[in-house]
């Protein structure tokens, strides 16, 4: 569904760019869902799909590239603004209760982003190799998680520093002219 949502956001952004904010720009998600479903059905027919190790590399490179572009755009926007937006205490909200609830919502979003941890536990559980290999795997996992966390935190911080309280929750919508 994330793919469909992002396709809709790009289409909506193009519509706003062409007609301004006056047009409600109703976007039908059905063609995107049907297209994505067809692609999934085709991919599910590939024999030995689990042997396509290179697909993980392609997905990782795409994710890293996407995030690097977002980070670069955030830094470029900070430079264009000439100042850092936002504050150390986060967005301005009328009550402390709302701030607490939004903080919990952000923690939920972060936890959702780390949903692979369930698989990680299973992978670590299957390590029945000699201690040196298990130790190496745990060290590699720790390093990769640390680097990933640092990189995505940089993306979020750059986006907030670029747009302040107007920062978008979606990287694809954060750099439109209508923000």
C-alpha positions in Angstrom: 0.0 0.0 0.0 2.9 2.3 0.5 3.7 2.1 -3.2 0.1 3.0 -4.1 0.1 5.9 -1.6 3.4 7.3 -2.9 2.1 7.1 -6.5 -1.0 9.0 -5.5 1.1 11.7 -3.7 3.3 12.2 -6.8 0.2 12.4 -9.0 -1.4 14.9 -6.5 1.8 17.0 -6.5 1.7 17.1 -10.3 -1.9 18.1 -10.3 -1.3 20.9 -7.7 1.6 22.1 -9.8 -0.5 22.3 -13.0 -3.7 23.8 -11.5 -2.8 25.3 -8.2 -4.4 24.6 -4.8 -7.8 25.8 -6.1 -8.5 22.5 -7.8 -9.3 19.7 -5.3 -7.3 17.2 -7.5 -9.2 14.0 -6.7 -7.0 11.1 -7.5 -8.4 7.6 -8.0 -6.1 4.9 -6.4 -7.8 2.0 -8.1 -5.5 1.9 -11.2 -2.4 2.0 -8.9 -3.8 -0.9 -6.7 -4.8 -3.0 -9.8 -1.4 -2.4 -11.4 0.5 -3.2 -8.2 -1.6 -6.4 -7.8 -0.8 -7.5 -11.3 2.9 -6.9 -10.8 2.7 -9.0 -7.5 0.9 -11.8 -9.3 3.6 -11.9 -12.1 6.4 -11.8 -9.5 4.8 -14.6 -7.5 5.1 -16.9 -10.5 8.9 -16.6 -10.6 10.4 -20.0 -9.8 12.9 -20.0 -6.9 12.2 -16.4 -6.0 14.1 -17.0 -2.8 17.3 -17.5 -4.8 17.2 -14.0 -6.2 19.8 -12.7 -3.7 20.6 -9.7 -6.0 17.1 -8.4 -5.4 18.0 -7.5 -1.8 21.0 -5.5 -3.1 18.9 -3.6 -5.6 16.3 -2.8 -2.9 19.0 -1.6 -0.5 20.6 0.6 -3.1 17.3 2.0 -4.1 16.4 2.8 -0.5 19.8 4.4 0.2 19.6 6.4 -3.0 16.0 7.6 -2.2 17.1 8.6 1.3 20.3 10.3 0.1 18.3 12.4 -2.3 15.9 13.4 0.5 18.8 14.2 2.8 20.5 16.3 0.0 17.2 18.2 -0.7 16.9 18.9 3.0 20.4 20.3 3.3 19.8 22.3 0.1 16.6 23.8 1.5 18.4 24.7 4.7 21.0 26.5 2.7 18.4 28.3 0.6 16.5 29.4 3.7 19.7 30.7 5.2 18.6 29.5 8.7 17.5 26.4 10.5 13.8 26.0 10.9 12.0 24.5 13.9 13.1 24.4 17.5 14.8 22.1 19.9 11.4 21.3 21.6 9.6 20.3 18.4 6.5 21.7 16.8 4.4 24.4 18.4 1.2 22.8 19.8 -1.4 24.5 22.0 -1.3 22.0 24.9 1.2 19.8 26.6 -1.2 16.8 26.3 -1.2 17.1 22.5 2.6 17.3 22.5 2.8 14.1 24.6 0.4 12.2 22.3 2.3 13.4 19.2 5.5 12.2 20.8 4.0 8.8 21.4 2.8 8.7 17.8 6.3 9.5 16.6 7.6 6.6 18.7 5.1 4.4 17.1 6.2 5.5 13.7 9.8 4.7 14.6 8.8 1.3 15.9 6.9 0.6 12.7 10.0 1.5 10.7 12.0 -1.2 12.6 9.5 -3.9 11.9 12.2 -6.1 10.6 13.3 -6.8 14.2 10.9 -9.8 14.3 12.8 -11.4 11.4 16.1 -10.4 12.9 15.4 -12.4 16.1 14.6 -15.4 13.9 17.8 -15.0 12.0 19.9 -14.8 15.1 18.1 -17.8 16.6 19.1 -19.9 13.6 22.8 -19.2 14.1 24.0 -22.6 15.2 27.5 -22.0 13.9 30.7 -21.7 15.9 30.9 -18.8 18.3 33.2 -16.8 16.1 30.7 -16.8 13.3 27.8 -16.0 15.5 29.9 -13.2 17.1 30.7 -11.8 13.7 27.0 -11.9 12.6 25.9 -10.1 15.8 28.6 -7.4 15.3 27.6 -7.0 11.6 23.9 -6.6 12.7 24.8 -4.0 15.4 26.9 -2.0 12.9 24.2 -2.1 10.2 21.4 -1.1 12.6 23.5 1.7 14.0 24.4 3.1 10.5 20.8 2.8 9.4 19.4 4.5 12.5 22.0 7.3 12.2 21.3 7.8 8.5 17.5 7.9 8.9 17.7 10.2 11.9 19.8 12.6 9.8 17.1 12.5 7.1 14.5 13.4 9.7 16.6 16.1 11.3 17.5 17.7 7.9 13.8 17.7 6.9 12.7 19.3 10.2 15.6 21.8 10.0 14.6 22.7 6.5 10.9 23.2 7.0 10.4 23.6 10.8 6.8 23.1 11.9 5.7 22.8 8.2 7.8 19.6 7.7 5.9 16.9 5.9 5.5 13.4 7.3 6.3 12.0 3.8 9.6 12.6 2.1 7.9 12.8 -1.3 5.7 15.7 -0.3 8.2 17.7 1.6 9.7 19.6 -1.3 6.6 20.7 -3.2 5.9 24.3 -4.1 2.7 24.3 -2.0 4.3 23.7 1.4 
